[in-house]
């Protein structure tokens, strides 16, 4: 990306030396690691490292959108990124208060309470530069909204006819699914979705035979956060047919229209997706979907917008007079109480204090099965990512490496994989868990892309056998990796030795797709000794992880030692790195050094810690 902007709309070919302005900004704000400049439409004009972070770009667009609506330069703007309080976007105004562009500044790795964590402090430091830029920067072309009030109310005859198929007496999910089916057919789209902005609810409808359920889910999840932020800032229709720049492409074209109640409050969002090869969304598409959304009976959504009523066991105190008149003989025995469920009445105490009836039964739901708790955690995002360092055994100067681990928050406790992976496998939920881990990890890394690239932080992600055998799972990984600003070589996908041997065809496809985008493969849980030779010859494995059951017995089992030695020799002959798992003592670590292991991982070396703490 060029460091000098040559705006074609400005007479005389005025040039702005962004690199020089960036040097001044770095002098004023020394912690600034990332400096970027954007035009009034949100298109990046110059970035110091040449790589654009998608999430920050969206934040800049929202800041500019609110700036266009503001009456004056002093109107409050959301300068700080909502998910990163050290990344800021500031609008630049020229003569006559005209909006001309924006500056992006990211101050990474600041301690809590640092001066430059405050958007006001950073803005005060940059005020002189912003004033100078405001006079030097030519005013860009005006941004014309895609819809107007007249356009929204116009509608089409086809939309009015189609809307007659909606009935408020239908169950809410059926009514919304019908609306999606009508909209996707009417506007000729591949698939669509309905989001509720105030609740974790998503309903999708796919009409294209070319789109898998996994691809549809991934596409919706990829735009969800951006759409909700856009709607919060603009409260209007969103149309995305292409990204700025001729070299950039979207996997899908997107149309989003809000569904409003009589008070004009947004109660739902309708999203329609078209293939990137299909025609662009036009004004008539916007008018049709807006007219259809206006005919959705919003009263039917009221029950879904209300928070769930809590289920609480009640304790009811009886009047003292009633308590005295009840004799022990009148108190039903426990067997009778059990037979009279769902209301369970506790026996009265033989004391003069007030008796109590504890109402349980119907008010106390039975404990959820583990698979139901996993589904609930996926729906509510009640999982956390942890990272465990992979320690080099010789050269301590190598780039930091981590394995990504999953934890589930449930009943106020943090559960490790042994407590829920069994239920996930029996319920075929492992692909959902793996997709959540990959999506959440890459979302986190996108926000810290500069730090990740500068420090060459490497992350390993485990892939389950069910995920490997799931159609389109490899395409999901590729799509997620391509959307991030993280070098693909910093991502390593671990597949167990047993899994690759049981799913050779699936492994062939996954390895080919990962190789295409530059990701690497690790062979996990290796314990076969010479049997590991077959996978190493078939697939482009860059790392071998030796199973912990062998590592734990080093020094006490000659057989385990011979198996480890065989794997190490096989890997060394092919230039493949070796990692020892479950290192839990200094004795084992010393033995690993003797055997020539490259890396080690275990509680003796480093305990898992929350992923977010790596960036503090």
QUIVENTA-V970745 format. One record per helix or strand. SS is the DSSP state (a for helix, b for strand). FROM is the first residue (numbers start at 0). TO is the last residue. Records with the same first field share a line. If there is no record, write none. Layout:
SS: FROM-TO / FROM-TO
This chain:
b: 3-5 / 14-16 / 33-38 / 43-46 / 79-80 / 83-92 / 98-105 / 190-195 / 200-205 / 237-239 / 251-259 / 265-274 / 313-316 / 355-358 / 382-388 / 390-391 / 400-409 / 412-414 / 457-462 / 490-495 / 519-525 / 540-545 / 576-579 / 598-599 / 608-609
a: 17-27 / 53-68 / 94-96 / 114-116 / 118-135 / 148-153 / 156-162 / 171-185 / 212-233 / 282-293 / 297-304 / 319-324 / 327-329 / 333-338 / 360-362 / 369-379 / 416-418 / 420-425 / 429-446 / 448-454 / 464-467 / 472-482 / 487-489 / 496-501 / 503-516 / 528-537 / 547-550 / 557-572 / 585-594 / 610-614
